[in-house]
Amino acid sequence: MTSKKGDTIFLRGLEIECIIGFIDWERRIKQRVQIDLELPVDCARAAVNDDVVDTLDYKSVAKRVIGFVESSEFMLVETMAHRMAMMILKEFGIEWVRLSVNKPGAIRGSRDVGVAIERTRADLAAAS
């Protein structure tokens, strides 16, 4: 399903509530995070057959990410991002994933703060 043409599917602004942070009060209440994903696909192949089996089902990816984040209790957005990326690579068999995790309102005076990462199958193999 990976594209050699640079085709991607993206999902932006997925809002999920979870426990995230290392400050005492952050461990007691759920906070909202926003997730952006970019995933490789071969859009040409999917377009020829007009069938979801020839592409990456982004609804399935979104549902899995929602479940993963809602049940998590990470201290750092860095950890959340890395482990989410590794889970996506493993479960959906894609070659790479780019994602960001944002915590809106985490820093007074800023819209949001977070991390953006890219992980590949090589990172997954190295972690095994």
N, C-alpha and C positions, 0 to 999 in steps of 0.2 A: 503494500500500500504506500510505501514511501515514494515520494516524487523525486525524480532526478531533474525536474524542471524548476524546482523551487516553489511548487504549489503548497499552500498551507490552508489549514482550517484554523480559525481563531475563535476564541470565546473571551469576551471582555466584560469586566464588571460583575462577575459572579459574586454575589454578596452572601456570606455565610456567617453565622454566629458560632463562637467557640471560646474556650478558655485559652488565652494567649498572653504571655508576658511573665516577667520575673518579679515585679513589684507585688507586695502582699495583696493589695486590693485587686490587682489583675487576676489573681488566682481564685478570687471569690465570685466574680461576675463574668458573664459572657460578653464578649466584645465582637463587633462586626469587623470582618476582614473582607477585602475585595481581591478576587483572583482573576488574573488574565492568563490565558493559555494560547500558545501557538504550537501547532502539531503538523508534521509533514503528511501529505497525501498526494496521490496521483489523481488530480481532478479530471484529467483527460480520460482516463480509464473509466471513472465513474460516470462521466458525461456520455460516453459511448453507450453504455448499458442502462443508464438511468436507474441504477439499482444500488441500494444502500450497502449490499454485500461487497461492492467494489470501492468502498470508501471507508473512512473512519466514522463510526456512529458517534457524533459529538454529544448526543443526548446521553448515551451510555457513559461517556467520559465525564460529563457534568454530574450525573447522578453518583458516580463513584467518588469524584472529588468532593462533592457535598457530604457524603457519608464519612469520608476520611477526615475532613476538616471538622465536622460537627462532633465527632467522637474524640478528637485530639485534645491534648492539654500541654502543648509545647511552651517552653519558656521563651524561645527565640523564633522570630519569623524566618531566620536563616535555616533553622532545623526543620520547620514546617515545610518550607519551599523545597529543600533538598529531598526530604523523605517523600513528599508528594510527587516530585519528579521521578524518583526511583520507582515508586509504585506504578505510575503511569507507563513508564518504559517497560516494566516487567509484565503488567497485566494487559497492555494493548499492543505489545510487540512492535512499537514504532522505533525509528532510528534515533530520534532526538526529540526533545521537548524544550520549549522556552516558556517560562512562567514568571509571574510576579505575584507577590503577596503584599498588599497594602493595608495599613492600619489607619483608616481615616481618623483625623483628630488626635492622633497620638502625641503630637508635638504642638503646643500652643503656637498659633500664628502660621501653621502650615496646613495645607489641604490634607496631606497624608504623608506617611513615611513607610518604607518597606524595602524589599529586595527584589531584584530581577536576576534570574539564573538561567543557564542553559546546561542540560545534561544530555549525554549520548549513551548509546549501548555500551561503549567502551567504559564509561563510568560505572554502569551497572555490572559489567563483568569484573571490574576491579574491586567492587564492593563485595563480591561473592566469595 
